[in-house]
Amino acid sequence: MIKFAWFGSSILSAYWNGAATYYRGLIRALHARGHAVTFYEPDILDRQKHRDLHNPPWVRSVVYAPNPAAVNARAGGGPVR
């Protein structure tokens, strides 16, 4: 199993987010092959109010404040390896 950290616009909401369908398909395929994905998404554009996916079993989602300090803290305080 490989553990992936994925930063993107949103996995939980397709609101103003055409990439959501691509993220979902790729991450579901990774999960089906036994891998684990944590998806990090910024709390922007009211996407959290317009979620169309709730707690999917194939991805762990982490929503963070949209600022550099929050991104660094979520990434473990250093470079992602």
N, C-alpha and C positions, 0 to 999 in steps of 0.2 A: 504494500500500500504506500502510495505517495500522498503526502499532505500538501495541499496547495493553498496559498493565500492569494486571493484575487481582489483587486481594487477596481471598481467600476461604478457606473452611474447608479444603477439599482437592479437588484434581482427580484425584489418584492413588488415593484411597481412598474408598469409599462407606461405610466403617465408621463408624457413628454420624454419618452425613452424607448426609441425604436430598437435599441440594442438588447433590450430585456429578453426578447425571444431567442436571440443568439446565445446570450449568457445561459439561459435556462437549458437550452438544448445541449450545449457543450458540457455544462456542469452535471446534468443528469447522466450523460454518457460516461463521464469520468466516474461518477458514483456507481453506475452499473458495472464498471470494471474494477470496483473495489477501492477506489481512491476517495479521499476526504477533502472537501473544499470548504474553506471559510471565506465568505464574500464580504468585503468591507465596502460600505456605501455611505456617501455623505448625506446628511440630513438637509437636503436642498429642494427648492421648487415645489414644496408641499407634497412630495412623492409619498411620504409616510402617511398622509391623510388619504391618499388614493391607492392604497395597496390593493392589488388584485390577486395576491398570493400570500397566504398566511402560514408560517411555520412549516415549510416543506421539509420532509424527512431526508432529503438528498443534499442539503446544503445548510451550513451554519451561517447565519447572517449577523453582521455587526454593523450597526448604524453609528456614525460618529459626527461630531460637530465639524463644520466645514472650515477648519483653520489648520495651519501647518503644525501647531503643537499637538492637536488631536490626532492628526495623521501619524506623527512620529510616535506618540504614545501607543497607538493601536498597533503599530508595526514593531513594537518591542523596544523603542528607544534607540534604535540603530538600524543599520542596513539589513534588509531582508535577504537571507541567503537561500 
